Amino acid sequence: MDKNYKEIIKKEYVRCANDPVYFLKKYSFIQHPIKGKIPFALYDFQEKTVEEFMQHRLSIILKARQLGISTLTAGYSLWMMTFHQDKNILVIATKQEVAKNLVTKVRVMHANLPSWLKQPCVEDNKLSLRYKNGSQIKAVSSGEDSGRSEALSLLILDEAAFIDKIEYSEKDKFKSVNSFIIGSIEFFIPLEGDIDLKSELDRLNKELDYNVKFLKSVENKLKNTSFIDNAPKDIVEKEKKKVSDANSKIKAIKKALSDLS
């Protein structure tokens, strides 16, 4: 392989690893019901949603149908699995068929990646996709035992409004919770019973380490006068926004670690 080509691939791989929006727009394909296989051309609101995923550990999306959020979530899951080791992603929906649809979207995107981006599979079926790097995504229907004993990197509750037993409760009933606020409403997840606190702390520390290194790499890029002088203005502004978003995420992770310690 030509040395220059290898260098181009290396730079593309690093850029994709650092920027899920770029990865999805440049290398991901989706199945359109009429047009067939097409590139995943993200809308502005979809790009913003990915940024929210990156910045916040917990997200609730109140949306209309047919906005491509399930496809976007599948793409984000693929990015997470491709560029990170040992990511365990679980999709829970009212019916197994609904959960399976999201895994199918991931499998379609995976199948159409260029060979130098595609991770080798050790398991690929209608309900799961598992990579040699230890990352995987699985689909299950909602139930009392869904996700039990799982140490998850990402939990996707598809059509959560229709899942039974998501109930209102008082926060002070639990010894330890992880809480977050949307608008003026506080939500919380009890950190007791089946949740492995040590695994959660380990995961947060790994996530903190990744984001600190990512922040440093972006800051170094912005210190490069050649980049600042030659890059388009919108690209420079995007890099600056990455710094702001990374700082916010680091702050949120540190608070979560403090709350759990």
Backbone as CSV, one residue per row, in Angstrom:
resi,resn,N_x,N_y,N_z,CA_x,CA_y,CA_z,C_x,C_y,C_z
1,MET,0.844,-1.201,0.000,0.000,0.000,0.000,0.878,1.250,0.000
2,ASP,0.530,2.233,-0.822,1.294,3.465,-0.913,1.361,4.174,0.444
3,LYS,2.562,4.709,0.758,2.772,5.346,2.060,1.831,6.531,2.266
4,ASN,1.617,7.334,1.228,0.720,8.488,1.347,-0.721,8.043,1.607
5,TYR,-1.116,6.934,0.957,-2.467,6.408,1.163,-2.654,5.938,2.598
6,LYS,-1.630,5.283,3.137,-1.680,4.842,4.527,-1.839,6.031,5.471
7,GLU,-1.140,7.107,5.170,-1.209,8.298,6.015,-2.599,8.933,5.944
8,ILE,-3.195,8.933,4.749,-4.546,9.476,4.582,-5.548,8.658,5.395
9,ILE,-5.422,7.323,5.320,-6.318,6.438,6.068,-6.156,6.665,7.570
10,LYS,-4.913,6.810,8.012,-4.647,7.042,9.436,-5.331,8.319,9.917
11,LYS,-5.205,9.392,9.133,-5.809,10.666,9.513,-7.337,10.568,9.511
12,GLU,-7.883,9.873,8.514,-9.331,9.702,8.451,-9.846,8.903,9.638
13,TYR,-9.109,7.861,9.997,-9.515,7.021,11.126,-9.546,7.838,12.421
14,VAL,-8.505,8.637,12.632,-8.435,9.466,13.840,-9.562,10.493,13.853
15,ARG,-9.833,11.093,12.688,-10.899,12.097,12.623,-12.258,11.461,12.912
16,CYS,-12.487,10.268,12.349,-13.749,9.566,12.605,-13.887,9.203,14.086
17,ALA,-12.780,8.778,14.692,-12.803,8.394,16.107,-13.135,9.583,16.995
18,ASN,-12.701,10.769,16.598,-12.915,11.973,17.404,-14.221,12.689,17.100
19,ASP,-14.823,12.382,15.952,-15.993,13.149,15.512,-17.064,12.210,14.939
20,PRO,-18.022,11.769,15.763,-19.054,10.848,15.279,-19.914,11.433,14.163
21,VAL,-20.131,12.748,14.169,-20.925,13.373,13.105,-20.213,13.213,11.764
22,TYR,-18.913,13.473,11.745,-18.127,13.301,10.519,-18.165,11.850,10.064
23,PHE,-17.991,10.932,11.003,-18.020,9.498,10.698,-19.341,9.107,10.047
24,LEU,-20.462,9.561,10.609,-21.776,9.186,10.096,-22.036,9.791,8.723
25,LYS,-21.664,11.060,8.538,-21.929,11.741,7.274,-21.035,11.232,6.142
26,LYS,-19.822,10.840,6.481,-18.838,10.474,5.451,-18.880,8.975,5.101
27,TYR,-19.150,8.118,6.079,-18.967,6.694,5.842,-20.173,5.806,6.163
28,SER,-21.261,6.388,6.646,-22.409,5.559,7.019,-23.495,5.589,5.940
29,PHE,-24.089,4.412,5.698,-25.196,4.288,4.751,-26.417,3.738,5.480
30,ILE,-27.587,4.186,5.030,-28.844,3.743,5.640,-29.771,3.209,4.558
31,GLN,-30.795,2.467,4.985,-31.773,1.917,4.062,-32.987,2.845,3.992
32,HIS,-33.207,3.478,2.842,-34.383,4.324,2.629,-35.502,3.460,2.058
33,PRO,-36.754,3.639,2.541,-37.846,2.766,2.081,-38.136,2.860,0.582
34,ILE,-37.751,3.959,-0.056,-38.020,4.139,-1.490,-36.720,4.147,-2.304
35,LYS,-35.708,4.877,-1.792,-34.472,5.054,-2.551,-33.459,3.936,-2.346
36,GLY,-33.710,3.066,-1.363,-32.753,1.992,-1.095,-31.581,2.484,-0.263
37,LYS,-30.401,1.956,-0.525,-29.211,2.328,0.247,-28.734,3.727,-0.157
38,ILE,-28.642,4.629,0.837,-28.209,6.006,0.575,-27.262,6.452,1.684
39,PRO,-26.398,7.451,1.397,-25.541,7.999,2.467,-26.396,8.633,3.563
40,PHE,-25.892,8.590,4.786,-26.613,9.153,5.932,-26.307,10.653,5.996
41,ALA,-27.155,11.437,5.337,-26.996,12.898,5.325,-27.752,13.480,6.513
42,LEU,-27.036,13.800,7.573,-27.671,14.254,8.806,-28.252,15.652,8.647
43,TYR,-29.425,15.848,9.243,-29.991,17.190,9.371,-29.291,17.908,10.521
44,ASP,-29.453,19.234,10.552,-28.809,20.015,11.615,-29.250,19.550,13.002
45,PHE,-30.543,19.252,13.163,-31.030,18.837,14.484,-30.455,17.473,14.870
46,GLN,-30.158,16.627,13.871,-29.544,15.333,14.166,-28.096,15.506,14.618
47,GLU,-27.385,16.421,13.971,-26.011,16.715,14.402,-25.997,17.238,15.835
48,LYS,-26.960,18.112,16.139,-27.058,18.656,17.488,-27.370,17.551,18.494
49,THR,-28.198,16.593,18.093,-28.545,15.478,18.983,-27.313,14.640,19.303
50,VAL,-26.470,14.390,18.302,-25.231,13.642,18.542,-24.343,14.392,19.536
51,GLU,-24.263,15.704,19.382,-23.484,16.518,20.320,-24.042,16.386,21.739
52,GLU,-25.370,16.322,21.854,-25.987,16.131,23.165,-25.628,14.763,23.737
53,PHE,-25.620,13.745,22.888,-25.205,12.406,23.331,-23.785,12.443,23.887
54,MET,-22.906,13.163,23.206,-21.507,13.234,23.612,-21.338,14.007,24.917
55,GLN,-22.171,15.028,25.083,-22.003,15.934,26.215,-22.682,15.428,27.488
56,HIS,-23.769,14.650,27.338,-24.554,14.236,28.494,-24.657,12.717,28.551
57,ARG,-24.485,12.158,29.737,-24.581,10.716,29.918,-26.019,10.234,29.767
58,LEU,-26.968,11.046,30.168,-28.371,10.634,30.197,-29.190,11.580,29.323
59,SER,-29.951,11.025,28.398,-30.740,11.853,27.477,-32.151,11.292,27.348
60,ILE,-33.134,12.174,27.358,-34.517,11.810,27.062,-34.959,12.651,25.870
61,ILE,-35.475,11.996,24.836,-35.871,12.713,23.624,-37.381,12.612,23.460
62,LEU,-38.064,13.747,23.550,-39.495,13.819,23.273,-39.637,14.273,21.830
63,LYS,-40.184,13.416,20.975,-40.132,13.700,19.545,-41.365,13.181,18.823
64,ALA,-41.536,13.629,17.587,-42.542,13.063,16.696,-41.951,11.828,16.016
65,ARG,-42.772,11.118,15.294,-42.281,9.959,14.563,-41.579,10.375,13.267
66,GLN,-40.800,9.441,12.717,-40.145,9.601,11.416,-39.183,10.787,11.359
67,LEU,-38.457,11.009,12.448,-37.426,12.047,12.467,-36.025,11.461,12.359
68,GLY,-35.939,10.153,12.224,-34.631,9.519,12.055,-33.815,9.417,13.330
69,ILE,-34.462,9.529,14.491,-33.710,9.464,15.746,-33.252,8.036,16.041
70,SER,-34.089,7.049,15.724,-33.673,5.660,15.919,-32.472,5.328,15.043
71,THR,-32.504,5.797,13.796,-31.372,5.588,12.887,-30.136,6.302,13.399
72,LEU,-30.326,7.503,13.920,-29.212,8.259,14.476,-28.619,7.544,15.683
73,THR,-29.487,7.020,16.554,-29.026,6.284,17.730,-28.258,5.031,17.318
74,ALA,-28.735,4.369,16.261,-28.022,3.200,15.737,-26.635,3.603,15.240
75,GLY,-26.563,4.724,14.543,-25.271,5.201,14.036,-24.311,5.565,15.158
76,TYR,-24.843,6.204,16.193,-24.007,6.557,17.339,-23.506,5.299,18.040
77,SER,-24.368,4.286,18.129,-23.968,3.013,18.732,-22.846,2.367,17.917
78,LEU,-22.985,2.408,16.587,-21.946,1.851,15.715,-20.623,2.572,15.924
79,TRP,-20.666,3.901,16.015,-19.442,4.683,16.248,-18.805,4.285,17.577
80,MET,-19.617,4.162,18.610,-19.104,3.791,19.930,-18.440,2.415,19.892
81,MET,-19.076,1.461,19.229,-18.532,0.106,19.146,-17.264,0.043,18.306
82,THR,-17.219,0.833,17.246,-16.096,0.785,16.305,-14.825,1.356,16.902
83,PHE,-14.953,2.429,17.663,-13.768,3.156,18.114,-13.465,3.006,19.608
84,HIS,-14.224,2.155,20.289,-13.976,1.914,21.704,-14.055,0.416,21.987
85,GLN,-13.226,-0.043,22.871,-13.231,-1.448,23.246,-14.239,-1.720,24.366
86,ASP,-14.786,-2.926,24.350,-15.607,-3.447,25.454,-16.820,-2.581,25.789
87,LYS,-17.437,-1.983,24.777,-18.675,-1.241,24.988,-19.866,-2.204,24.900
88,ASN,-20.681,-2.220,25.938,-21.827,-3.117,26.001,-23.103,-2.289,25.869
89,ILE,-23.803,-2.433,24.742,-24.985,-1.625,24.435,-26.210,-2.531,24.415
90,LEU,-27.241,-2.119,25.135,-28.473,-2.901,25.198,-29.647,-2.050,24.719
91,VAL,-30.441,-2.621,23.818,-31.649,-1.956,23.320,-32.862,-2.659,23.917
92,ILE,-33.691,-1.900,24.631,-34.922,-2.446,25.213,-36.108,-1.707,24.594
93,ALA,-37.085,-2.452,24.148,-38.305,-1.859,23.584,-39.511,-2.668,24.047
94,THR,-40.703,-2.176,23.734,-41.924,-2.853,24.170,-41.998,-4.273,23.619
95,LYS,-41.528,-4.456,22.396,-41.508,-5.776,21.768,-40.107,-6.051,21.230
96,GLN,-39.745,-7.322,21.206,-38.418,-7.699,20.705,-38.240,-7.264,19.257
97,GLU,-39.307,-7.310,18.462,-39.234,-6.935,17.054,-38.826,-5.473,16.891
98,VAL,-39.339,-4.607,17.780,-38.993,-3.184,17.731,-37.525,-2.986,18.089
99,ALA,-37.078,-3.666,19.133,-35.677,-3.568,19.535,-34.758,-4.124,18.444
100,LYS,-35.198,-5.214,17.811,-34.405,-5.837,16.747,-34.203,-4.883,15.571
101,ASN,-35.211,-4.050,15.283,-35.104,-3.113,14.164,-33.918,-2.171,14.325
102,LEU,-33.665,-1.730,15.563,-32.548,-0.824,15.781,-31.220,-1.546,15.577
103,VAL,-31.134,-2.787,16.055,-29.911,-3.572,15.833,-29.695,-3.810,14.339
104,THR,-30.780,-4.022,13.601,-30.683,-4.209,12.151,-30.077,-2.982,11.479
105,LYS,-30.461,-1.788,11.936,-29.898,-0.558,11.388,-28.385,-0.512,11.612
106,VAL,-27.949,-0.937,12.807,-26.512,-0.974,13.102,-25.816,-1.962,12.172
107,ARG,-26.414,-3.126,11.970,-25.809,-4.162,11.130,-25.688,-3.687,9.678
108,VAL,-26.695,-2.965,9.179,-26.648,-2.438,7.808,-25.512,-1.432,7.670
109,MET,-25.395,-0.523,8.635,-24.313,0.465,8.592,-22.947,-0.211,8.662
110,HIS,-22.835,-1.191,9.545,-21.570,-1.928,9.676,-21.194,-2.594,8.359
111,ALA,-22.158,-3.236,7.705,-21.890,-3.982,6.476,-21.382,-3.091,5.348
112,ASN,-21.736,-1.806,5.398,-21.372,-0.899,4.304,-20.184,0.013,4.619
113,LEU,-19.518,-0.229,5.749,-18.313,0.537,6.060,-17.164,0.103,5.160
114,PRO,-16.222,1.006,4.862,-15.022,0.568,4.143,-14.226,-0.413,4.994
115,SER,-13.461,-1.272,4.351,-12.780,-2.364,5.056,-11.852,-1.868,6.158
116,TRP,-11.227,-0.694,5.967,-10.267,-0.203,6.959,-10.950,0.407,8.187
117,LEU,-12.272,0.578,8.122,-13.030,1.067,9.275,-13.797,-0.061,9.963
118,LYS,-14.046,-1.118,9.235,-14.929,-2.180,9.720,-14.213,-3.076,10.729
119,GLN,-14.805,-3.194,11.920,-14.274,-4.089,12.935,-14.648,-5.536,12.597
120,PRO,-13.743,-6.498,12.858,-14.091,-7.906,12.627,-15.163,-8.380,13.609
121,CYS,-16.135,-9.155,13.113,-17.242,-9.649,13.930,-16.945,-11.042,14.480
122,VAL,-17.417,-11.295,15.681,-17.402,-12.658,16.226,-18.827,-13.176,16.392
123,GLU,-19.812,-12.275,16.251,-21.225,-12.671,16.315,-22.053,-11.657,15.543
124,ASP,-22.885,-12.146,14.627,-23.703,-11.247,13.814,-25.015,-11.968,13.485
125,ASN,-26.089,-11.584,14.189,-27.392,-12.171,13.914,-28.477,-11.118,14.094
126,LYS,-29.730,-11.518,13.985,-30.836,-10.554,13.993,-30.974,-9.782,15.297
127,LEU,-30.476,-10.359,16.405,-30.663,-9.729,17.708,-29.385,-9.170,18.309
128,SER,-28.247,-9.409,17.677,-26.997,-8.923,18.271,-25.890,-8.792,17.243
129,LEU,-24.951,-7.927,17.567,-23.731,-7.747,16.778,-22.593,-7.576,17.769
130,ARG,-21.589,-8.454,17.679,-20.466,-8.396,18.622,-19.154,-8.372,17.856
131,TYR,-18.279,-7.450,18.274,-16.989,-7.266,17.614,-15.868,-7.995,18.357
132,LYS,-14.787,-8.204,17.648,-13.604,-8.831,18.239,-12.995,-7.951,19.323
133,ASN,-13.222,-6.626,19.260,-12.672,-5.712,20.266,-13.464,-5.736,21.586
134,GLY,-14.476,-6.612,21.656,-15.247,-6.754,22.893,-16.526,-5.943,22.950
135,SER,-16.726,-5.041,21.989,-17.938,-4.222,21.979,-19.090,-4.982,21.330
136,GLN,-20.319,-4.711,21.825,-21.473,-5.428,21.292,-22.747,-4.624,21.499
137,ILE,-23.771,-4.977,20.707,-25.113,-4.422,20.888,-26.094,-5.577,20.826
138,LYS,-27.089,-5.556,21.732,-28.093,-6.623,21.811,-29.483,-6.004,21.914
139,ALA,-30.487,-6.780,21.481,-31.873,-6.329,21.540,-32.700,-7.282,22.392
140,VAL,-33.519,-6.709,23.297,-34.433,-7.521,24.098,-35.755,-6.766,24.253
141,SER,-36.803,-7.493,24.571,-38.082,-6.848,24.872,-38.104,-6.447,26.342
142,SER,-38.951,-5.492,26.679,-39.019,-5.018,28.058,-39.653,-6.070,28.952
143,GLY,-39.162,-6.159,30.171,-39.678,-7.110,31.146,-38.959,-6.926,32.463
144,GLU,-39.400,-7.633,33.479,-38.820,-7.464,34.810,-37.339,-7.817,34.855
145,ASP,-36.912,-8.740,33.999,-35.519,-9.182,34.020,-34.679,-8.545,32.916
146,SER,-35.240,-7.622,32.141,-34.489,-7.004,31.050,-33.286,-6.231,31.593
147,GLY,-32.106,-6.580,31.109,-30.894,-5.887,31.535,-30.361,-6.327,32.877
148,ARG,-30.999,-7.302,33.520,-30.560,-7.755,34.838,-29.137,-8.312,34.753
149,SER,-28.299,-7.894,35.709,-26.898,-8.340,35.826,-26.019,-7.875,34.674
150,GLU,-26.516,-6.933,33.872,-25.714,-6.394,32.776,-24.917,-5.179,33.258
151,ALA,-23.631,-5.139,32.912,-22.816,-3.937,33.126,-22.798,-3.187,31.794
152,LEU,-23.621,-2.150,31.697,-23.869,-1.511,30.408,-23.053,-0.237,30.210
153,SER,-22.613,-0.052,28.979,-21.987,1.210,28.571,-23.043,2.175,28.061
154,LEU,-24.093,1.628,27.423,-25.172,2.451,26.884,-26.463,1.647,26.911
155,LEU,-27.508,2.240,27.483,-28.840,1.640,27.488,-29.755,2.486,26.625
156,ILE,-30.391,1.853,25.642,-31.318,2.542,24.745,-32.724,2.025,25.033
157,LEU,-33.581,2.899,25.537,-34.991,2.557,25.770,-35.799,3.103,24.601
158,ASP,-36.069,2.253,23.637,-36.786,2.683,22.439,-38.278,2.767,22.740
159,GLU,-38.892,3.909,22.388,-40.302,4.164,22.678,-40.584,3.951,24.168
160,ALA,-39.792,4.605,24.996,-39.857,4.409,26.450,-41.231,4.743,27.025
161,ALA,-41.957,5.650,26.389,-43.277,6.041,26.906,-44.250,4.870,26.934
162,PHE,-43.977,3.826,26.134,-44.888,2.689,26.062,-44.389,1.487,26.864
163,ILE,-43.277,1.658,27.585,-42.735,0.573,28.394,-43.373,0.614,29.784
164,ASP,-43.894,-0.532,30.231,-44.527,-0.605,31.554,-43.475,-0.488,32.659
165,LYS,-43.952,-0.078,33.826,-43.167,-0.054,35.050,-42.022,0.957,35.015
166,ILE,-42.188,2.048,34.282,-41.348,3.230,34.486,-42.220,4.151,35.331
167,GLU,-41.916,4.234,36.617,-42.856,4.808,37.574,-42.294,6.047,38.271
168,TYR,-43.219,6.852,38.780,-42.860,7.992,39.618,-42.525,7.499,41.030
169,SER,-41.480,8.044,41.625,-41.133,7.682,42.994,-40.389,8.848,43.644
170,GLU,-40.226,8.787,44.966,-39.514,9.825,45.703,-38.028,9.482,45.790
171,LYS,-37.174,10.460,45.513,-35.735,10.220,45.485,-35.197,9.782,46.832
172,ASP,-35.771,10.311,47.926,-35.219,9.998,49.250,-35.541,8.571,49.712
173,LYS,-36.262,7.808,48.893,-36.511,6.406,49.225,-35.275,5.536,48.982
174,PHE,-34.294,6.094,48.233,-33.127,5.318,47.852,-31.869,5.903,48.492
175,LYS,-30.959,5.022,48.880,-29.727,5.455,49.530,-28.810,6.197,48.566
176,SER,-28.738,5.718,47.324,-27.829,6.308,46.350,-28.510,6.396,44.993
177,VAL,-28.453,7.581,44.366,-29.073,7.763,43.057,-28.154,8.585,42.171
178,ASN,-28.357,8.444,40.878,-27.714,9.318,39.901,-28.820,10.172,39.304
179,SER,-28.800,11.474,39.540,-29.906,12.330,39.124,-29.481,13.287,38.017
180,PHE,-30.474,13.745,37.252,-30.239,14.758,36.214,-31.523,15.551,36.050
181,ILE,-31.399,16.771,35.520,-32.537,17.683,35.426,-32.800,18.049,33.969
182,ILE,-34.054,17.945,33.558,-34.486,18.423,32.250,-35.559,19.466,32.502
183,GLY,-35.262,20.712,32.078,-36.162,21.811,32.420,-36.184,21.991,33.911
184,SER,-37.370,21.885,34.521,-37.482,22.005,35.982,-37.767,20.663,36.639
185,ILE,-37.699,19.573,35.859,-38.035,18.248,36.379,-36.761,17.459,36.646
186,GLU,-36.664,16.891,37.833,-35.511,16.072,38.177,-35.835,14.599,37.970
187,PHE,-34.948,13.922,37.264,-35.059,12.485,37.054,-33.920,11.810,37.806
188,PHE,-34.108,10.557,38.189,-33.027,9.862,38.870,-33.094,8.366,38.605
189,ILE,-31.919,7.741,38.712,-31.794,6.299,38.556,-31.220,5.747,39.850
190,PRO,-31.928,4.856,40.550,-31.390,4.282,41.793,-30.128,3.468,41.500
191,LEU,-29.113,3.639,42.330,-27.856,2.909,42.170,-27.744,1.859,43.265
192,GLU,-28.679,0.929,43.250,-28.716,-0.118,44.253,-29.027,-1.452,43.582
193,GLY,-28.939,-2.515,44.327,-29.357,-3.822,43.826,-28.465,-4.330,42.719
194,ASP,-29.011,-4.400,41.480,-28.308,-5.027,40.374,-27.234,-4.141,39.756
195,ILE,-27.168,-2.873,40.122,-26.180,-1.970,39.526,-24.847,-2.106,40.254
196,ASP,-23.813,-2.374,39.517,-22.474,-2.562,40.064,-21.811,-1.192,40.210
197,LEU,-21.735,-0.696,41.432,-21.205,0.642,41.676,-19.738,0.751,41.244
198,LYS,-18.938,-0.293,41.531,-17.528,-0.265,41.150,-17.374,-0.181,39.631
199,SER,-18.186,-0.952,38.905,-18.126,-0.910,37.441,-18.507,0.466,36.919
200,GLU,-19.508,1.091,37.561,-19.931,2.432,37.149,-18.820,3.450,37.395
201,LEU,-18.141,3.349,38.535,-17.026,4.257,38.825,-15.885,4.038,37.838
202,ASP,-15.582,2.781,37.535,-14.531,2.475,36.560,-14.880,3.050,35.194
203,ARG,-16.151,2.893,34.799,-16.586,3.408,33.502,-16.465,4.928,33.438
204,LEU,-16.890,5.590,34.507,-16.809,7.050,34.542,-15.367,7.531,34.492
205,ASN,-14.469,6.844,35.201,-13.053,7.228,35.181,-12.452,7.047,33.796
206,LYS,-12.843,5.973,33.099,-12.368,5.765,31.731,-12.901,6.855,30.804
207,GLU,-14.180,7.192,30.997,-14.797,8.235,30.181,-14.137,9.587,30.449
208,LEU,-13.801,9.843,31.713,-13.114,11.083,32.068,-11.748,11.140,31.413
209,ASP,-11.006,10.049,31.481,-9.669,9.990,30.885,-9.744,10.226,29.381
210,TYR,-10.725,9.602,28.723,-10.889,9.779,27.277,-11.170,11.238,26.923
211,ASN,-12.070,11.872,27.675,-12.456,13.251,27.359,-11.349,14.247,27.677
212,VAL,-10.559,13.981,28.709,-9.419,14.857,29.020,-8.404,14.796,27.874
213,LYS,-8.133,13.583,27.392,-7.192,13.430,26.269,-7.752,14.060,24.997
214,PHE,-9.060,13.872,24.769,-9.700,14.474,23.598,-9.612,15.999,23.649
215,LEU,-9.886,16.575,24.825,-9.807,18.024,25.006,-8.401,18.530,24.704
216,LYS,-7.404,17.820,25.211,-6.019,18.226,24.989,-5.667,18.211,23.508
217,SER,-6.148,17.186,22.785,-5.840,17.078,21.360,-6.465,18.230,20.568
218,VAL,-7.705,18.610,20.930,-8.372,19.717,20.237,-7.690,21.042,20.571
219,GLU,-7.335,21.221,21.830,-6.644,22.450,22.235,-5.303,22.585,21.514
220,ASN,-4.600,21.462,21.351,-3.321,21.493,20.616,-3.546,21.879,19.161
221,LYS,-4.631,21.383,18.581,-4.948,21.734,17.194,-5.199,23.233,17.053
222,LEU,-5.906,23.799,18.051,-6.225,25.228,18.003,-5.000,26.113,18.283
223,LYS,-3.953,25.511,18.876,-2.702,26.241,19.092,-1.823,26.241,17.848
224,ASN,-2.188,25.397,16.888,-1.420,25.287,15.642,-1.779,26.454,14.722
225,THR,-0.875,27.374,14.558,-1.153,28.582,13.757,-1.430,28.238,12.292
226,SER,-0.797,27.173,11.793,-1.033,26.762,10.412,-2.481,26.333,10.216
227,PHE,-3.021,25.599,11.197,-4.422,25.175,11.128,-5.352,26.386,11.196
228,ILE,-5.094,27.277,12.130,-5.939,28.462,12.304,-5.928,29.342,11.058
229,ASP,-4.766,29.480,10.434,-4.630,30.360,9.272,-5.217,29.769,7.999
230,ASN,-5.246,28.441,7.896,-5.632,27.811,6.626,-6.989,27.108,6.648
231,ALA,-7.459,26.733,7.815,-8.736,26.013,7.887,-9.907,26.974,7.670
232,PRO,-10.996,26.514,7.039,-12.194,27.356,6.889,-12.692,27.811,8.260
233,LYS,-13.300,28.975,8.296,-13.745,29.562,9.552,-14.723,28.654,10.288
234,ASP,-15.650,28.008,9.540,-16.646,27.160,10.209,-16.005,25.939,10.860
235,ILE,-14.917,25.438,10.254,-14.206,24.297,10.838,-13.532,24.712,12.148
236,VAL,-12.917,25.891,12.145,-12.270,26.402,13.357,-13.298,26.588,14.464
237,GLU,-14.469,27.124,14.104,-15.522,27.345,15.096,-16.021,26.025,15.671
238,LYS,-16.097,24.998,14.820,-16.522,23.670,15.304,-15.515,23.114,16.313
239,GLU,-14.224,23.339,16.043,-13.188,22.872,16.965,-13.296,23.611,18.302
240,LYS,-13.574,24.902,18.235,-13.734,25.682,19.467,-14.939,25.185,20.259
241,LYS,-15.995,24.829,19.536,-17.187,24.308,20.226,-16.875,22.964,20.884
242,LYS,-16.019,22.168,20.247,-15.622,20.884,20.834,-14.944,21.101,22.182
243,VAL,-14.138,22.176,22.274,-13.472,22.500,23.538,-14.512,22.811,24.604
244,SER,-15.493,23.652,24.245,-16.545,24.020,25.190,-17.352,22.800,25.625
245,ASP,-17.722,21.955,24.655,-18.518,20.762,24.958,-17.732,19.776,25.820
246,ALA,-16.440,19.606,25.495,-15.604,18.672,26.265,-15.455,19.147,27.703
247,ASN,-15.264,20.446,27.887,-15.161,20.993,29.251,-16.451,20.755,30.030
248,SER,-17.590,20.927,29.369,-18.879,20.688,30.031,-19.038,19.221,30.406
249,LYS,-18.614,18.350,29.497,-18.742,16.921,29.763,-17.821,16.494,30.899
250,ILE,-16.594,17.009,30.900,-15.644,16.691,31.974,-16.198,17.144,33.319
251,LYS,-16.791,18.330,33.338,-17.389,18.847,34.565,-18.518,17.934,35.041
252,ALA,-19.363,17.476,34.096,-20.488,16.609,34.451,-20.001,15.249,34.969
253,ILE,-18.947,14.718,34.345,-18.415,13.416,34.776,-17.818,13.528,36.172
254,LYS,-17.081,14.614,36.419,-16.482,14.815,37.744,-17.556,14.926,38.824
255,LYS,-18.673,15.589,38.476,-19.768,15.693,39.447,-20.392,14.321,39.702
256,ALA,-20.560,13.529,38.631,-21.105,12.183,38.799,-20.199,11.319,39.658
257,LEU,-18.889,11.454,39.460,-17.927,10.695,40.280,-18.002,11.123,41.743
258,SER,-18.153,12.434,41.937,-18.259,12.957,43.295,-19.525,12.445,43.993
259,ASP,-20.637,12.414,43.234,-21.910,11.962,43.796,-21.874,10.479,44.170
260,LEU,-21.082,9.705,43.414,-21.036,8.264,43.654,-20.000,7.863,44.680
261,SER,-19.056,8.764,44.974,-17.959,8.422,45.887,-18.408,8.487,47.340
